[in-house]
Amino acid sequence: MATDFWTSTHYKQLLDQEEVDTVHSLDKERGITLEDFKLIKLHMTNYIVRLAQHVKVRQRVVATAVTYMRRAYTRRSMVEYDPRLVAPTCLYLASKAEESTVQARLLVFYIKKLYSDEKYRYEIKEILEMEMKILEALNYYLVVFHPYRALSQLLQDAGMSDSTQMIWGLINDTYKMDLILIYPPHLIALACIYVASMLKDKDNTSWFEQLRVDMNMVEKISTEILDFYDYHKTISEEKVNAAMMKLTMRM
């Protein structure tokens, strides 16, 4: 994985935390704060997951779609690119990029089934138009490397194959954050193994030392994951709705 990743467009597009946390000037004018920005992206991540469950695509497609969505908002404003349209469009684009194509009409069918709110109810034509805008925002770079790729081998080497389900779940949850835009995916995978080791009270110190990875980075990512779980407990539907209300009406 490492060789492919280090020469990839994904690696070249990794960002600093400050870049990821920059709220677009147009969004600021709407009163969207950094916390609002994060809440909206989290809400849209959950939207993608929910929609994906209905159209029955692999987790990899979901992860790619969320990455596209989060990456797009490092370059475009939410005011101009309505997240309620961007989210299903990213799932549509990711399904094609990951060779698990979902028809746009199927997405539209389930959107209408899932949401009675008119603000979510976009049509096929609008998804196809937004697809071109998302492609431009991504500079047509569609290859995404994910932490899942090396996971089974890492778990076997660490003697933690019995924790596969827990660690897979931890990795899924990292897409509720912006980690995939900031850190190499294999370090995210290792951080999830590190968190699981702590939760299961398993000493994997010598194994991590043998890997010769930057343990300061692994521990930093692990702390961010644990901090997110604490933060997630404080999120209410009211907070999410208040953040969404600041978006412009559909144009």
Phi and psi in degrees as a GROMACS rama.xvg file:
@    title "Ramachandran Plot"
@    xaxis  label "Phi"
@    yaxis  label "Psi"
@TYPE xy
-56.1369  -47.6127  ALA-2
-59.2864  -47.3133  THR-3
-63.0904  -43.0819  ASP-4
-65.7689  -45.887  PHE-5
-66.5664  -16.9505  TRP-6
-104.849  6.71846  THR-7
-89.8585  163.246  SER-8
-67.8162  -27.5457  THR-9
-59.3596  -49.3225  HIS-10
-60.5861  -43.3588  TYR-11
-65.5891  -19.7691  LYS-12
-100.567  6.0412  GLN-13
-60.4924  142.023  LEU-14
-119.093  165.685  LEU-15
-84.6738  159.423  ASP-16
-55.5717  -40.308  GLN-17
-62.2253  -39.115  GLU-18
-66.8838  -40.2566  GLU-19
-68.2541  -32.6481  VAL-20
-90.1941  10.687  ASP-21
-82.3256  119.529  THR-22
-86.1806  128.512  VAL-23
-58.3316  144.26  HIS-24
-57.5225  -38.0199  SER-25
-65.1817  -34.544  LEU-26
-71.5079  -38.2639  ASP-27
-60.6197  -37.7266  LYS-28
-61.9106  -27.3571  GLU-29
-82.6455  -3.40349  ARG-30
87.8107  12.1262  GLY-31
-76.8745  117.768  ILE-32
-90.0275  175.069  THR-33
-61.4061  -39.9098  LEU-34
-64.3712  -41.6443  GLU-35
-59.158  -45.3434  ASP-36
-55.9186  -46.7764  PHE-37
-67.925  -39.4648  LYS-38
-64.8161  -41.6647  LEU-39
-64.8114  -42.6643  ILE-40
-64.8382  -37.6005  LYS-41
-65.6686  -44.0846  LEU-42
-60.4486  -40.8326  HIS-43
-72.5646  -31.1912  MET-44
-62.0445  -45.5999  THR-45
-64.2592  -35.1748  ASN-46
-63.062  -46.0197  TYR-47
-60.5405  -44.5259  ILE-48
-60.5912  -45.4407  VAL-49
-63.7571  -44.6676  ARG-50
-65.4716  -40.3576  LEU-51
-62.8096  -35.0921  ALA-52
-63.2412  -33.933  GLN-53
-78.1691  -36.3797  HIS-54
-89.3422  -3.77464  VAL-55
59.2937  67.6802  LYS-56
-115.926  161.766  VAL-57
-67.4352  157.069  ARG-58
-58.8519  -33.511  GLN-59
-59.9069  -38.6034  ARG-60
-64.757  -42.9185  VAL-61
-59.5563  -47.6871  VAL-62
-61.4224  -41.4878  ALA-63
-65.5058  -42.213  THR-64
-61.1184  -45.0524  ALA-65
-63.9577  -40.1555  VAL-66
-61.5516  -44.9209  THR-67
-58.2074  -47.2438  TYR-68
-60.8904  -47.9801  MET-69
-67.7848  -37.4415  ARG-70
-67.6779  -39.8155  ARG-71
-59.0966  -37.1796  ALA-72
-81.7838  2.68459  TYR-73
-85.6842  -7.88054  THR-74
-126.908  -16.9545  ARG-75
-131.331  157.302  ARG-76
-90.2293  152.073  SER-77
-72.7394  -27.7656  MET-78
-62.9947  -41.925  VAL-79
-85.1743  -31.4706  GLU-80
-116.667  89.1647  TYR-81
-56.7122  118.69  ASP-82
-54.863  -29.3969  PRO-83
-69.9583  -17.3963  ARG-84
-101.282  -36.747  LEU-85
-62.3181  -40.7002  VAL-86
-59.3117  -55.7817  ALA-87
-66.2225  -30.6185  PRO-88
-65.5194  -40.4715  THR-89
-65.421  -36.0556  CYS-90
-66.3637  -40.7128  LEU-91
-62.1304  -46.8005  TYR-92
-65.8863  -42.7474  LEU-93
-64.194  -36.1571  ALA-94
-63.0229  -34.8704  SER-95
-74.8832  -43.1985  LYS-96
-63.6599  -33.1633  ALA-97
-96.068  13.1292  GLU-98
56.4224  41.8175  GLU-99
-134.729  50.8787  SER-100
-52.8137  130.721  THR-101
-110.892  131.764  VAL-102
-68.1919  139.055  GLN-103
-58.6966  -35.518  ALA-104
-65.7187  -29.7763  ARG-105
-70.1254  -40.4575  LEU-106
-60.9398  -46.6692  LEU-107
-60.7814  -40.4213  VAL-108
-58.9929  -47.6113  PHE-109
-75.191  -31.2574  TYR-110
-58.7701  -46.0513  ILE-111
-66.879  -30.3217  LYS-112
-74.6114  -35.798  LYS-113
-84.0927  -32.2427  LEU-114
-125.176  126.781  TYR-115
-89.0508  -19.3391  SER-116
-65.394  122.327  ASP-117
-60.2483  -25.9122  GLU-118
-64.2531  -21.1708  LYS-119
-92.7771  -12.3855  TYR-120
-89.8619  84.5806  ARG-121
-98.0478  159.547  TYR-122
-104.806  170.459  GLU-123
-54.9739  -46.1873  ILE-124
-57.8712  -40.1434  LYS-125
-70.5289  -36.2884  GLU-126
-64.6135  -43.5233  ILE-127
-66.4788  -36.6891  LEU-128
-68.456  -42.1866  GLU-129
-67.538  -30.2461  MET-130
-56.5156  -43.2796  GLU-131
-65.7226  -37.4977  MET-132
-68.2386  -38.8857  LYS-133
-66.2931  -41.7214  ILE-134
-57.282  -42.7202  LEU-135
-65.3179  -42.6617  GLU-136
-62.4453  -31.9475  ALA-137
-87.9002  2.06574  LEU-138
56.0361  27.7281  ASN-139
64.2131  16.5436  TYR-140
-91.8099  107.441  TYR-141
-110.502  -7.63686  LEU-142
-77.6241  125.219  VAL-143
-126.96  130.432  VAL-144
-95.1451  137.904  PHE-145
-120.331  154.685  HIS-146
-62.7825  -21.1669  PRO-147
-63.3382  -27.1691  TYR-148
-56.6266  -44.8275  ARG-149
-101.847  7.29158  ALA-150
-62.9426  -48.6501  LEU-151
-60.5837  -40.7157  SER-152
-67.5858  -42.1005  GLN-153
-61.9596  -43.278  LEU-154
-65.2791  -38.0445  LEU-155
-65.0116  -44.6343  GLN-156
-64.2262  -34.9085  ASP-157
-84.617  -4.47236  ALA-158
68.9047  34.1329  GLY-159
-124.441  27.5319  MET-160
-59.3206  -26.687  SER-161
-71.7356  -10.3319  ASP-162
-106.035  15.331  SER-163
-54.1315  -46.9044  THR-164
-63.3942  -43.0406  GLN-165
-62.0743  -46.0195  MET-166
-71.5725  -36.1555  ILE-167
-59.6219  -42.0871  TRP-168
-64.1993  -39.8559  GLY-169
-61.3967  -43.678  LEU-170
-63.7311  -43.1838  ILE-171
-54.4792  -41.7185  ASN-172
-69.7453  -23.1784  ASP-173
-65.635  -19.772  THR-174
-78.2433  -4.7829  TYR-175
-83.9238  -4.08304  LYS-176
-117.997  -175.562  MET-177
-102.227  18.7854  ASP-178
-55.8317  -38.1608  LEU-179
-65.456  -19.3286  ILE-180
-87.2445  -13.6836  LEU-181
-113.205  -38.4705  ILE-182
-116.786  149.79  TYR-183
-59.185  139.58  PRO-184
-60.5079  -32.6356  PRO-185
-68.6322  -28.2155  HIS-186
-72.6795  -33.5034  LEU-187
-64.9209  -42.6354  ILE-188
-60.5258  -44.556  ALA-189
-65.2859  -37.4384  LEU-190
-63.8444  -37.977  ALA-191
-67.4066  -37.4242  CYS-192
-65.5689  -38.9022  ILE-193
-63.0349  -45.3552  TYR-194
-62.6764  -45.2984  VAL-195
-62.489  -38.0053  ALA-196
-61.2158  -41.9529  SER-197
-66.0001  -44.763  MET-198
-64.4835  -32.6221  LEU-199
-95.9398  4.31188  LYS-200
55.3561  43.9739  ASP-201
-108.535  125.873  LYS-202
-84.6277  105.756  ASP-203
-109.915  20.7867  ASN-204
-54.6025  -49.4751  THR-205
-64.8872  -35.3675  SER-206
-65.9126  -44.1095  TRP-207
-63.5565  -37.8194  PHE-208
-62.868  -38.6301  GLU-209
-65.4934  -27.291  GLN-210
-71.1737  -23.5315  LEU-211
57.0043  44.9662  ARG-212
-102.134  166.955  VAL-213
-75.1008  97.4674  ASP-214
-67.7065  -26.7729  MET-215
-61.8585  -38.5313  ASN-216
-70.4687  -43.2251  MET-217
-60.3359  -44.0077  VAL-218
-67.0149  -36.8158  GLU-219
-62.64  -46.5596  LYS-220
-63.8974  -41.9998  ILE-221
-58.7474  -43.1042  SER-222
-62.9584  -40.6091  THR-223
-63.0534  -38.8838  GLU-224
-64.3508  -47.4654  ILE-225
-65.8429  -38.3063  LEU-226
-63.779  -36.5179  ASP-227
-62.6489  -41.2604  PHE-228
-61.9024  -38.3351  TYR-229
-65.3841  -44.0937  ASP-230
-63.8932  -38.9368  TYR-231
-61.1962  -30.2489  HIS-232
-65.9744  -23.7933  LYS-233
-90.0606  -6.92746  THR-234
-80.185  127.892  ILE-235
-116.76  160.674  SER-236
-61.5643  -33.6208  GLU-237
-62.9368  -40.9941  GLU-238
-63.7638  -43.4378  LYS-239
-64.5464  -45.602  VAL-240
-62.7215  -38.8175  ASN-241
-63.9775  -39.9452  ALA-242
-67.0107  -42.9892  ALA-243
-65.498  -32.0464  MET-244
-64.3936  -23.204  MET-245
-76.5201  -14.3465  LYS-246
-69.9128  151.716  LEU-247
-65.8806  157.951  THR-248
-67.7937  157.29  MET-249
-57.2273  138.795  ARG-250
